[in-house]
Amino acid sequence: MSQVFNFSAGPAMIFPEVLHQAQAELTNWLGQGVSVMEVSHRGKYFMDLITEAEKNLREVYNIPNNYRVLFLQGGARGQFAALPMNLIGKKNKALYLNSGHWSATAAKEARNFAEIDEITIVENGDNTHITRLDFSDIADQYDYVHYCPNETISGVEIFEIPKVGNTVLVADMSSNILSREIDISKFGVIYAGAQKNLGPAGITLVIIRDDLIGHARKETPSIWNYATQSNADSMINTPPTFAWYLCSLVFKHIKTMGGLKTIAKQNELKAKTLYEYIDSSKLYRNVVAKENRSTMNVTFVTGNSELDTKFVAEATAAGLQALKGHKVLGGMRASIYNAMPLEGVEALIKFMKKFETENLL
């Protein structure tokens, strides 16, 4: 079979080196004669694994000592509910910055548990862009300010950290976690579903500052209580051990690649190469302003829905999978997360050129 490149938005491509290692030790992990999926999550071998996973993640992401790392379940949607239950305090309300579908969805869920103010910070159209990131004049009215720095559906990314004064800043980084270096000390909470840049679905990463733990409402379910989970090593229930194991392999692999400086350079080159071709094309169009174009999710259209459908079908047949855009927007979307090699982007561009030649009226 010819090489296949998977542009899925999530679950997404995992580094081949990681998959090969997992394949090699699937039935005999660490010489035990059993799979990592079969060992006790409280046994020495698995406890050593989670210790190493956190150590490598802290090193790769430069996580300060006054932050805790939790490996939970429930995805980002679970955190949409957990955040207000754990962080709403004396001010009894939070501010959500709406930059697209996922930040709006987070605000909607949070309203079930707290008073939420929502400000739209994106202007959609032929030059979709972020309109405002300075909220230092109003942020002190809120217990926290929440935003999503990368909207996977629209392909809009926010590269500048919002200004919120001393108010706790919370970020849903599900689709751009570990894509480049960031100053974690600027955030109170960072959370991310694993299925885009960390590993397979099943694990939800939460990085939270120490002083924000221990303030959950009395009625908060224990599985969503950050203090309870932190005190139980993120294992108040039996965790998805195989997903955790694969995440640990990803963290280790990123280290061997040279860390996030290397990852960021590769990601920037992939995105630049694809956007430059789209901009030069007479058939394809991206409607996001250059300063807000996502490095992870590149959206484009032909302007003809039937032609878009034809493109996706022929691309799939050519080994370029999962290029159909989200049902909310249609068109096409190429998700080029950390594991996607430059060769995948080059193969996509080669196909796009061929398709353009054959279909441009």
Protein Blocks (a to p, Z undefined) as FASTA:
>chain_A
ZZdddfbfbdcdddfklmmmmmmmmmogghlopafklpcfkbmklmmmmmmmmmmmmmmn
opafkbccdddehijmlmmmmmmmmmgcfkopacdddfbjklmmmmmmmmmmoccddddf
bdcdjkdccfbfcfklmmmmpfbdcddfbdfknopacfbdcdehjaccdddfklmgokbc
cdfklpmbdcddfklmnmcchiacddddfklgopacfklcfklmmklmmmnoopabccdf
klmmmmmmmmmmmmmnnpjmlmmmmmmmmmmmmmmmmmmpmkbccfbdfklccfklccdd
ehiaklmmmmmmmmmmnopahkaccfklgpadddddfklcfklmmmmmmmmmmmmmmmmZ
Z
